[in-house]
Amino acid sequence: SEVGIAILHSVAGESYKSYMNSKRFEIAARTDLGEDGLYSSDMVTWPLAQLERVSFSHFAKSLSPGTKLAETSAQSYQAVFEEDYSTKESIALGYRIRPAL
């Protein structure tokens, strides 16, 4: 589904961002060897700017089916969340799953 694909793009964007943040100093020390936007398929060799572009691209794609995302209940995707926000205790504390568009 479009929403499932959007979730996967969001996860991919977050994975690139997390990698980039955890290795920022290493990555910043790399020499940018890419010419005309051509880079190796191995992200371990990518400069910071390329990682940022790829991460942003995935985040942008995760929001592209905006109408479909707004119409879909986040409760349908409870299984992909780390916490169970559907319990009575979570709801009582104000933890509700809402789309973030």
C-alpha positions as YAML, in Angstrom:
chain: A
units: angstrom
residues:
- id: 1
  name: SER
  ca: [0.00, 0.00, 0.00]
- id: 2
  name: GLU
  ca: [1.03, 3.62, -0.42]
- id: 3
  name: VAL
  ca: [1.02, 4.12, 3.34]
- id: 4
  name: GLY
  ca: [3.19, 1.04, 3.91]
- id: 5
  name: ILE
  ca: [5.71, 2.29, 1.35]
- id: 6
  name: ALA
  ca: [5.66, 5.73, 3.00]
- id: 7
  name: ILE
  ca: [6.46, 4.10, 6.36]
- id: 8
  name: LEU
  ca: [9.38, 2.22, 4.80]
- id: 9
  name: HIS
  ca: [10.73, 5.47, 3.30]
- id: 10
  name: SER
  ca: [10.47, 7.08, 6.73]
- id: 11
  name: VAL
  ca: [12.37, 4.17, 8.31]
- id: 12
  name: ALA
  ca: [15.05, 4.36, 5.59]
- id: 13
  name: GLY
  ca: [15.42, 8.12, 6.04]
- id: 14
  name: GLU
  ca: [15.76, 7.69, 9.79]
- id: 15
  name: SER
  ca: [18.35, 4.92, 9.31]
- id: 16
  name: TYR
  ca: [20.52, 7.11, 7.08]
- id: 17
  name: LYS
  ca: [20.13, 10.03, 9.50]
- id: 18
  name: SER
  ca: [21.04, 7.86, 12.49]
- id: 19
  name: TYR
  ca: [24.12, 6.47, 10.71]
- id: 20
  name: MET
  ca: [25.13, 9.97, 9.69]
- id: 21
  name: ASN
  ca: [24.75, 11.32, 13.23]
- id: 22
  name: SER
  ca: [26.65, 8.46, 14.85]
- id: 23
  name: LYS
  ca: [29.57, 8.72, 12.42]
- id: 24
  name: ARG
  ca: [29.49, 12.49, 11.77]
- id: 25
  name: PHE
  ca: [33.16, 13.17, 12.60]
- id: 26
  name: GLU
  ca: [34.40, 10.21, 10.54]
- id: 27
  name: ILE
  ca: [32.22, 11.18, 7.60]
- id: 28
  name: ALA
  ca: [33.20, 14.85, 7.76]
- id: 29
  name: ALA
  ca: [36.87, 13.85, 7.44]
- id: 30
  name: ARG
  ca: [36.26, 12.01, 4.15]
- id: 31
  name: THR
  ca: [37.34, 13.43, 0.85]
- id: 32
  name: ASP
  ca: [34.43, 13.86, -1.54]
- id: 33
  name: LEU
  ca: [35.39, 11.66, -4.48]
- id: 34
  name: GLY
  ca: [32.07, 11.88, -6.31]
- id: 35
  name: GLU
  ca: [32.02, 13.73, -9.59]
- id: 36
  name: ASP
  ca: [28.85, 15.15, -11.12]
- id: 37
  name: GLY
  ca: [26.75, 13.56, -8.39]
- id: 38
  name: LEU
  ca: [28.01, 10.04, -9.11]
- id: 39
  name: TYR
  ca: [28.84, 8.11, -5.97]
- id: 40
  name: SER
  ca: [29.72, 4.54, -5.12]
- id: 41
  name: SER
  ca: [26.81, 2.33, -4.14]
- id: 42
  name: ASP
  ca: [28.63, 1.78, -0.82]
- id: 43
  name: MET
  ca: [27.32, 4.41, 1.62]
- id: 44
  name: VAL
  ca: [30.40, 3.89, 3.80]
- id: 45
  name: THR
  ca: [32.30, 5.97, 1.23]
- id: 46
  name: TRP
  ca: [29.71, 8.74, 0.85]
- id: 47
  name: PRO
  ca: [30.44, 12.28, 2.02]
- id: 48
  name: LEU
  ca: [28.11, 14.01, 4.47]
- id: 49
  name: ALA
  ca: [26.27, 15.94, 1.74]
- id: 50
  name: GLN
  ca: [25.34, 12.73, -0.11]
- id: 51
  name: LEU
  ca: [24.05, 11.07, 3.07]
- id: 52
  name: GLU
  ca: [21.98, 14.17, 3.82]
- id: 53
  name: ARG
  ca: [20.52, 14.17, 0.29]
- id: 54
  name: VAL
  ca: [19.57, 10.49, 0.45]
- id: 55
  name: SER
  ca: [18.07, 10.82, 3.94]
- id: 56
  name: PHE
  ca: [16.05, 13.90, 2.94]
- id: 57
  name: SER
  ca: [14.88, 12.18, -0.25]
- id: 58
  name: HIS
  ca: [13.46, 9.28, 1.77]
- id: 59
  name: PHE
  ca: [11.77, 11.64, 4.22]
- id: 60
  name: ALA
  ca: [10.22, 13.60, 1.33]
- id: 61
  name: LYS
  ca: [8.98, 10.38, -0.30]
- id: 62
  name: SER
  ca: [7.47, 9.30, 3.02]
- id: 63
  name: LEU
  ca: [5.20, 12.35, 2.92]
- id: 64
  name: SER
  ca: [4.24, 12.19, -0.75]
- id: 65
  name: PRO
  ca: [0.94, 10.32, -0.31]
- id: 66
  name: GLY
  ca: [-0.25, 13.09, 2.06]
- id: 67
  name: THR
  ca: [-3.98, 12.64, 1.55]
- id: 68
  name: LYS
  ca: [-3.75, 8.88, 1.92]
- id: 69
  name: LEU
  ca: [-1.66, 9.28, 5.09]
- id: 70
  name: ALA
  ca: [-4.17, 11.69, 6.60]
- id: 71
  name: GLU
  ca: [-7.05, 9.31, 5.85]
- id: 72
  name: THR
  ca: [-5.32, 6.26, 7.37]
- id: 73
  name: SER
  ca: [-5.62, 5.51, 11.06]
- id: 74
  name: ALA
  ca: [-2.22, 5.21, 12.69]
- id: 75
  name: GLN
  ca: [-3.72, 2.48, 14.89]
- id: 76
  name: SER
  ca: [-3.60, 0.25, 11.79]
- id: 77
  name: TYR
  ca: [0.19, 0.31, 12.04]
- id: 78
  name: GLN
  ca: [0.52, -0.24, 15.81]
- id: 79
  name: ALA
  ca: [2.76, -3.27, 15.18]
- id: 80
  name: VAL
  ca: [5.60, -1.10, 13.80]
- id: 81
  name: PHE
  ca: [5.85, 1.07, 16.93]
- id: 82
  name: GLU
  ca: [8.26, 0.15, 19.71]
- id: 83
  name: GLU
  ca: [5.74, 0.94, 22.43]
- id: 84
  name: ASP
  ca: [2.14, -0.20, 22.69]
- id: 85
  name: TYR
  ca: [0.30, 3.12, 22.71]
- id: 86
  name: SER
  ca: [-3.13, 1.49, 22.53]
- id: 87
  name: THR
  ca: [-3.28, 0.42, 26.18]
- id: 88
  name: LYS
  ca: [-5.70, 2.18, 28.53]
- id: 89
  name: GLU
  ca: [-2.74, 3.41, 30.60]
- id: 90
  name: SER
  ca: [-1.04, 4.99, 27.59]
- id: 91
  name: ILE
  ca: [-4.22, 6.65, 26.45]
- id: 92
  name: ALA
  ca: [-4.89, 7.92, 29.99]
- id: 93
  name: LEU
  ca: [-1.42, 9.49, 30.02]
- id: 94
  name: GLY
  ca: [-2.19, 11.22, 26.74]
- id: 95
  name: TYR
  ca: [-0.07, 9.01, 24.48]
- id: 96
  name: ARG
  ca: [-2.11, 8.73, 21.33]
- id: 97
  name: ILE
  ca: [-0.90, 7.84, 17.91]
- id: 98
  name: ARG
  ca: [-1.47, 10.69, 15.52]
- id: 99
  name: PRO
  ca: [-0.23, 11.28, 11.99]
- id: 100
  name: ALA
  ca: [2.49, 13.93, 11.89]
- id: 101
  name: LEU
  ca: [1.79, 15.78, 8.65]
...
